[in-house]
Structure formats: C-alpha cells, structure tokens
Amino acid sequence: MATDGAGSGRRGFTRAAVVNVLGNAVKIVVEGAAGLLFGSVALLADAAHSIADLIASLVVLVWGRSSYAEPDDTHPHGHDRIEPLTALFVGAVIALLGLNLLYESAQGILYGVEVEFSPLLLAALAFSIVDMYLVYRYTTVINEALNSTALKALAVDCLNDIYTSFAAVVGVVGVLLGQPLLDPIAGGFVSLLVVYQGVEIGRENVDYLIGAAASPEKRTEIVDALRSHPDVEGVHDLTVFYDGTVLEVEVHVEVDGDMPFRKAHDVESDLVDRVRGLEDVGDAHVHLDPSGIGEWKECLDER
C-alpha cells in the first residue's frame, strides 16, 4: 500500500468512524431524554442499544484505523488483520444486543409494558431514524473506496438502529391505539434480525482471521491470469488464502529451463504484477521452475 494511499484511506476511515461516534451520541441523548420524560421503555431500550453501538464505534475509531499503519519490525506483514478483528468485535456486540432485545421483548410480551403517549416520542424516534440513516449513507459512501470490513459492520449496525427505531414507533403507535403489546412483539421480530446480522458479520470476519482459502472461482481467475502470459508453460502448487481482508497468493510457474536469468527475472516480475492487479489480491509470491521435469505435487494444467 502506498504511503499517500494509506494516509488518505486512514483519514477517510477516521472521518467515518467519528461520524458514527457522534451520530450514536446524539441519538442516545435525544431518545434517552424522551424515554425518561414519558416513561417509554421502548425508547430507553433503543437508547441503551445505542450505548453499546457508541462503544463499538469508539473501538473502531481507536483500534480499526491501526490497520492502515505501515509494516514494522514487530509486524513485518503489516496490520491488515486488525480490521477484521475489529469488525468481529462489532459483530459480537450486535449479536449480544440482539439477544438482549429479544429477552426484553419476551419480558414485555409476558408481563406487559406501561408508557405514557406523547407526540414527542414519535418526534424523538423520527429524529433518530433520520440521524442513523445519514450516518449509514455517509459510512457507505466513504467505504465504497476503502472496502473496510469494520466500516461495513458499522453501516450494518446503523441499519439495525433504524429497524429497532421503527419497532419502537410501532410500539408507541400501539400505545396510542390502546395496543401496547405491539411494542414487544415488533421488538422480538427486529431482535432476531439483529442477531442474524451480528452472526453473519462474525462468520465472515472469522474467515479473514484464520486465513480461509479463496473461492474456486478466484483460483481459476488467478491461474488464467498466469497462463495468459506467453512465456508460461505450466502452473502448479497454487495456494490462495486470506491475510486479513486481502488475498495472499503463492504459486509455482513453469517456464523454459533455458531462459536467460535476466529474462526470467522480468517474467517473474510481470507475473507478480498481473496477480497483484486482480481484485482482492494484496500480495503475490511467484516461484519459477523449469518446465518438463514432471515432479510437481499439484499440476493445474491439462497437458
């Protein structure tokens, strides 16, 4: 990663994380005040949900941007795995919040809820929905260039906030219509969605952290890129795995054994550039072998 690109990416990442922190903080203040004033359990629960979101946003801000740090003596391959680790934390927080909301919804269905209706409750929820949508849009736009799993997790969390706020709207409207049970029922459905999204975020980022293999389609794309070079006669022992959120490629390529050393060096450099230029590939290591020996463990060509 170039220094200018890393610096620009880090600044964009930081801005998006700060916007998430501020957006959650404002939402907590508005919903918490309205909930306390009118005794709305739905708004207080939604505000409490956002407290955990605020913590997750702070963790992403402080920790996640370290993924843009340059390689150093203690981390010679860079800090790419910090980002999926941060996203994994956010996913775990989302899943735990969903389980907590599910419990609260069940309690409300079993024992009922008490709340005093006021138009200010709907106003506070409308503000929260607009607030989280703007944060979601900003985070998504910034992340189109960065493709950050941590920012992607925050964006999903913003959508969860919007869903829970709509559930709270259903509850408040239910109070107005004399059906307060609508609040915990709607909350139960939303909480299941929140748990599912948290688990999905966690599953995706666990794959990044444990070095999961690339898809067969990506392996085929890499082999095709190598085989398209006019000097390549064979490809074998290909390994493609995730190092953080990008792919690491290790491969042996067969060329004419009588090729001059300088030309072989140029061919190897060209092949590395070709593979690094593919989408999602972070680095590539190409080893040249003389063709025709036939000792390869895993031949990827039909001869």
C-alpha positions in Angstrom: 0.0 0.0 0.0 1.4 3.4 -1.0 2.1 5.9 1.8 -0.3 8.5 0.2 -3.0 5.9 -0.4 -2.6 4.6 3.2 -2.8 8.1 4.6 -5.9 9.0 2.5 -7.6 5.7 3.5 -6.8 6.3 7.1 -8.2 9.8 7.0 -11.4 8.6 5.3 -11.7 5.7 7.8 -11.3 8.1 10.7 -13.9 10.5 9.5 -16.5 7.8 9.0 -15.7 6.3 12.5 -16.0 9.8 14.1 -19.4 10.4 12.3 -20.6 7.1 13.8 -19.5 8.1 17.3 -21.2 11.5 17.0 -24.4 10.0 15.5 -24.8 7.5 18.2 -24.1 10.0 20.9 -26.8 12.4 19.7 -29.2 9.5 19.3 -28.6 8.4 22.9 -29.2 11.9 24.3 -32.5 12.5 22.3 -34.0 9.1 22.9 -32.9 8.8 26.5 -34.3 12.2 27.4 -37.7 11.4 25.8 -37.8 8.0 27.3 -37.1 9.2 30.8 -39.6 12.1 30.4 -42.6 9.9 29.4 -41.6 6.5 30.8 -41.1 4.8 27.4 -39.4 1.5 27.8 -39.1 1.2 24.0 -37.1 4.5 23.7 -34.9 3.7 26.8 -34.1 0.3 25.3 -33.3 1.8 22.0 -31.0 4.4 23.7 -29.3 1.7 25.7 -28.8 -0.3 22.4 -27.0 2.8 21.1 -24.7 3.0 24.1 -23.2 -0.3 23.0 -23.1 1.0 19.4 -21.2 4.0 20.7 -18.7 1.8 22.4 -18.3 -0.3 19.2 -17.8 2.9 17.2 -15.1 4.1 19.6 -13.3 0.8 19.3 -13.4 1.0 15.5 -12.1 4.6 15.7 -9.2 3.9 18.1 -8.3 0.3 17.0 -9.5 -0.2 13.5 -7.5 2.6 11.9 -4.3 0.9 13.0 -4.8 -1.4 10.0 -3.5 1.4 7.9 -0.2 1.5 9.7 2.9 0.6 7.7 4.7 -2.7 8.3 7.3 -2.5 11.0 9.8 -4.7 12.9 7.1 -6.3 15.1 4.5 -6.7 12.2 6.6 -7.2 9.0 3.5 -8.2 7.0 1.5 -5.1 8.1 -1.5 -4.7 10.3 -4.3 -5.9 7.9 -5.7 -8.4 10.4 -6.6 -5.7 12.9 -9.5 -4.6 10.7 -11.4 -7.9 10.6 -10.6 -8.4 14.3 -12.3 -5.0 15.0 -15.3 -6.0 12.8 -15.5 -9.3 14.6 -15.9 -7.3 17.9 -18.6 -5.2 16.4 -20.4 -8.3 15.1 -20.3 -9.9 18.6 -21.7 -6.7 20.1 -24.5 -6.7 17.6 -25.4 -10.3 18.3 -25.4 -9.8 22.0 -27.5 -6.7 21.7 -30.0 -8.7 19.6 -30.2 -11.4 22.3 -30.8 -8.7 24.9 -33.5 -7.1 22.9 -35.1 -10.5 22.3 -35.1 -11.1 26.1 -36.6 -7.6 26.7 -39.3 -8.2 24.1 -40.2 -11.6 25.7 -40.5 -9.9 29.1 -42.8 -7.3 27.6 -45.0 -9.9 26.0 -45.2 -11.9 29.2 -45.6 -9.0 31.7 -46.8 -6.1 29.6 -45.4 -2.6 29.3 -46.5 0.8 30.6 -45.9 4.0 28.7 -47.5 7.5 28.5 -48.1 8.5 24.9 -46.8 11.9 23.6 -46.1 13.2 20.1 -42.6 14.0 21.4 -41.9 10.2 21.5 -42.6 9.9 17.8 -40.6 13.1 17.1 -37.6 11.7 19.0 -37.8 8.4 17.1 -38.2 10.3 13.7 -35.0 12.2 14.6 -33.2 9.0 15.5 -34.2 7.3 12.2 -33.0 10.3 10.1 -29.8 10.6 12.2 -28.9 6.9 11.7 -29.8 7.0 8.0 -27.5 9.9 7.4 -24.7 8.2 9.3 -25.4 5.0 7.3 -25.2 6.8 4.0 -22.0 8.7 4.9 -20.3 5.5 6.1 -21.4 3.6 3.0 -20.2 6.3 0.6 -16.8 6.5 2.4 -16.5 2.7 2.4 -17.1 2.4 -1.4 -13.4 3.4 -1.8 -12.0 1.7 1.3 -13.9 -1.6 1.3 -13.3 -1.8 5.1 -15.0 -4.7 6.9 -15.0 -2.6 10.1 -16.9 0.3 8.4 -19.2 -2.3 6.7 -20.1 -3.7 10.2 -20.8 -0.1 11.5 -23.0 0.5 8.5 -25.0 -2.7 9.2 -25.3 -1.6 12.8 -26.8 1.7 11.6 -29.4 -0.2 9.7 -30.1 -2.2 12.8 -30.7 1.0 14.7 -33.2 2.1 12.1 -35.0 -1.2 12.4 -35.2 -1.0 16.2 -36.4 2.6 16.0 -39.2 1.6 13.6 -40.1 -1.2 16.1 -40.3 1.4 18.8 -42.5 3.5 16.5 -44.9 0.5 16.2 -44.9 0.3 20.0 -45.6 4.0 20.5 -48.4 3.9 17.9 -49.7 0.8 19.7 -49.9 2.8 22.9 -51.9 5.5 21.1 -54.3 2.9 19.7 -54.6 1.1 23.1 -52.5 -1.9 22.0 -49.2 -1.6 23.9 -48.4 -5.2 23.3 -47.4 -4.3 19.7 -44.2 -2.8 21.1 -42.6 -6.1 22.4 -44.0 -8.1 19.5 -42.3 -5.8 16.9 -39.2 -5.7 19.0 -39.0 -9.5 19.0 -39.0 -9.7 15.2 -36.4 -7.0 14.9 -34.1 -8.6 17.6 -34.0 -11.8 15.6 -32.8 -9.9 12.5 -30.2 -8.1 14.6 -28.8 -11.4 16.0 -28.7 -12.9 12.5 -26.7 -9.9 11.1 -24.3 -10.0 14.0 -23.6 -13.7 13.5 -23.1 -13.1 9.7 -20.6 -10.3 10.4 -18.7 -12.6 12.8 -18.7 -15.5 10.5 -17.3 -13.5 7.6 -14.5 -12.0 9.7 -13.5 -15.2 11.4 -12.7 -16.5 7.8 -10.5 -13.5 7.3 -8.7 -14.0 10.6 -8.0 -17.7 10.3 -6.6 -17.5 6.7 -9.5 -19.2 4.9 -8.9 -20.3 1.3 -10.2 -18.3 -1.7 -13.2 -19.5 -3.7 -12.6 -21.9 -6.7 -13.6 -19.0 -9.0 -10.9 -16.8 -7.7 -8.3 -19.6 -8.0 -9.4 -20.1 -11.6 -9.1 -16.3 -12.3 -5.5 -16.3 -10.9 -4.5 -19.4 -13.0 -6.0 -17.8 -16.1 -4.0 -14.6 -15.5 -0.8 -16.5 -15.1 -1.4 -18.8 -18.1 -2.2 -15.9 -20.4 1.5 -14.9 -20.2 3.3 -16.1 -23.4 6.3 -17.5 -21.5 4.3 -19.6 -19.0 4.1 -23.3 -19.8 2.6 -24.6 -16.6 1.2 -23.6 -13.2 1.3 -25.8 -10.1 1.2 -25.7 -6.3 -1.1 -22.7 -6.1 -2.1 -21.5 -2.6 -4.5 -18.6 -2.1 -5.6 -17.6 1.4 -6.9 -14.5 3.2 -4.3 -12.4 5.1 -6.7 -10.0 6.8 -9.2 -8.8 4.2 -6.9 -9.3 1.2 -5.7 -12.4 -0.5 -2.2 -13.8 -0.4 -1.1 -15.8 -3.4 1.8 -18.3 -3.5 2.4 -20.2 -6.7 5.0 -22.1 -8.8 5.1 -21.3 -12.5 6.9 -23.4 -15.2 8.9 -21.6 -17.9 11.6 -22.7 -20.4 14.5 -24.0 -18.4 17.0 -22.5 -20.8 15.6 -19.0 -20.4 18.2 -16.3 -19.6 18.3 -15.3 -16.0 17.6 -11.7 -16.6 14.5 -12.5 -18.8 13.3 -15.0 -16.2 13.5 -12.2 -13.6 11.4 -9.9 -15.9 8.9 -12.6 -16.4 8.5 -13.2 -12.7 8.1 -9.5 -12.0 5.4 -9.3 -14.7 3.5 -12.3 -13.3 3.6 -10.8 -9.8 2.2 -7.5 -11.1 -0.6 -9.4 -13.0 -1.7 -11.3 -9.9 -1.4 -8.2 -7.6 -3.6 -6.3 -10.1 -6.5 -8.7 -9.6 -9.4 -7.7 -7.3 -9.0 -8.6 -3.6 -5.3 -9.7 -4.1 -2.9 -8.0 -1.7 0.3 -9.7 -2.4 1.7 -12.5 -4.6 4.8 -14.7 -4.5 5.8 -16.4 -7.8 8.5 -19.1 -8.0 9.8 -20.0 -11.4 10.5 -23.7 -12.2 12.0 -25.2 -15.4 9.2 -26.9 -17.4 9.2 -30.6 -18.3 10.6 -32.1 -15.1 7.3 -33.5 -14.0 7.9 -33.6 -10.3 5.1 -31.2 -9.3 2.8 -32.0 -6.5 -0.3 -30.2 -7.8 -0.4 -29.6 -11.5 -3.1 -27.1 -12.5 -2.8 -27.6 -16.3 -4.2 -30.1 -18.7 -1.2 -31.1 -20.8 
